[in-house]
Amino acid sequence: MLSKSTRPQGTALRTTLRISAALAVLLATAGCVDSPEQPAASKVTRPPVESSPASPTPNLQSESATSSPTTGDSAAKNTLVEAFPKDLIPLTDDADVLVSDLETTDGTVSISLVATTKASPKQALKFYDEALTKHKFEALESNSAKGAASRTYTRGQGTETVNISVVESGSTTTVTIGAHLSPDSVDNT
């Protein structure tokens, strides 16, 4: 039996993979926009490449992760999932939800969200600083680079975490949120 302070590895892995997939899609589509700074592509023909037989895809989930009881799984595109704790983790007024997900496994509620806003990355993080500290979360670490930033929040002796990444792309900022919360926190919002 897992203690309350132990986060299930399978849930963390699935949430990380979902967030990574969402970011990969965003980065791939960001490269599809024409930019005057990029030279026009030249037409080059290449000989066809012979394909080799596909190798089997490794199973990234451990046996315990695949056998863990999971309840309340839901995902939604262009809207929040029904049970999303928007009082605990709110959205900016102008947010456009791209995808949201909520999964309950072994006493942990895992939430992921990708949305866009017209707020700058700095403004978006300030919004979440104020919202999460109001709910007794503490900002632990922050990383930033030109047009991008991330911050991690925790409470309950580290048993609940919220990770927020913001990336500026043109006139919008993409906000990606991953959270691991206790069911009581989600039920009380």
N, C-alpha and C positions, 0 to 999 in steps of 0.2 A: 504494500500500500504506500502511496506517495504521501509525503508530508505536505502541509499547506504551503510551505516555502519552496517546494520543488516544482518548477515549471515543467510540464510534460514536454519531452524532447520532440515528439511527433507533432504536437500542436505548433511549437515554435518553428519547426522545419517547414510545415505546410504554410504557415503565415509568411515566413521569410520567402518561400518560393513564390507565393501569390504576389507579394509586394515586388519581388524581383521581376516577375513576369510583367506586371503592370508598368514598372519603370522601363523595361526593355521595349515595350510597345510604344510608350511615350517618346523614348529616345529615337526609336526607329522612325516614327512618324515625324518627329522634329527635323530629321534629316531630309524629309521629302519636300520641304519648303524651299523654293528658289531663293537664293540670296545673291545680291549683286557682288558680294565679296568672293564668290566661288566662280572659278572659270567654267565655261561651258564644256560639257563632256564631249570628247572627240569620239568619232565612230571608229572603233577598232574591232575587227573580227578576229575571233580566236578559234582555233580548232577545237572540236568537241573533246571533252575529257571523258575518258573511259571510267565508268563507275565501278567501284569495288563492291563486293557483297557487304551488305549492312551488318555491322556488328551488333550484338544484342545490347539493349539499353540497360544499364545497371539499375537496380532497385534502390532508390535513395532513402526509403523508409525502413526503419528497423522493424523486426518482427513485432516488438511490443507496441510500436506506433501504429501498426496496421490493425492490431487487435484491441486497441483502446476503445472503450465505449464512447461514442460521439452522439450528442443530441443537439437539437436546435440549430442544425446547420442551415444557413440561408445566405444567398448572395443575390445582389441586384445590380443591374446596369442602369445608369442614368438616374438613380434614385437611392435613397437610404433604405437598407433592409428594415423590415418592420420593427424589430426589437433594438435598433441602434440607440445607444444611450446619449441622445443629442443634448440632454441637460448636463451630462458629465463631460462630453467631448462635443462642443457645439461647432457649428459651421459659421463662417462669415456670412453676412447678409446677402452678398452677391455670389456665393459659391455655387458652382455647377458640379454636381456629383457625376463622376465618370463610372465608378464602380464602388460597391461596398460589400462587406462580407462579415458575417458573425458566426462563430462556431464555439460550441461548449464541449469541452473534453476534460474528463478527470478533474472537475472542480475549477476549471479555469475558462473564462470567456475570452476568446481571441477575436479581436476586431481589426479589420483593415478597411481603409478608405482611400480613394484617390479622387481629388476634386480640383477644380481650377478656380481662381479668384483674380480680380483685378488689383488686389493689394500687392505691394512689393514683398519680397521674402522677409525683409526686416519687419514690416507691418504685420505680416501673417504670424511670425513668431511672437511678436508682442501680444497679439490677440490671444494666442494659446498660452503664453506666460500668464496673462491675467486670468483666463478662464480656468486653467488647471491649478494654479496656486490658490484660487478661491475654493477648490475642492481638496486642499491640503496636499497636492503634489508638489514635490521639490525638483527644481531643475538641476540636473547633475552635470551634464556635459553639453558643450555646444561646439560645433565645427562649422566653418564657413569658408567659402571660396567665392570668386566673382560670380554673382547671380545664383548662388546656391548656399543653403545652410541646413543644419540639422540640430536637433536638440532631443535629449532624453530626460524624461521625468519619472519619478518613482514615489511611492508612498507605501505605508504598511510594512516597514522594514524591508523594502525591496521586493515584496511579493506582488505588487502591482506596478506595471511599467507602461509608459506611453512614449513612443518614438515618433518624432515628426520631422519630415524632410520637406524642404521647399526648394523649388527650382524655377528660376525665371526663364520664360521663353517668350520673347516679343513683349506684348503688352499684358500678358497673363503670367500668373505664378501657379505652378502645379504643387499641390499640397498632398503628401502621402503620409498617412497615419497608420501605425501598427500599435496595438495595445493588447496587453494581457492583464485581465482584471478578475477580481473575485465575483462570483455570481451575485453576492449581496450588493456590491457596488452598482451593478447594472440594474438590479431589481429596485434599488432605492432611488433611481433617477426619474 
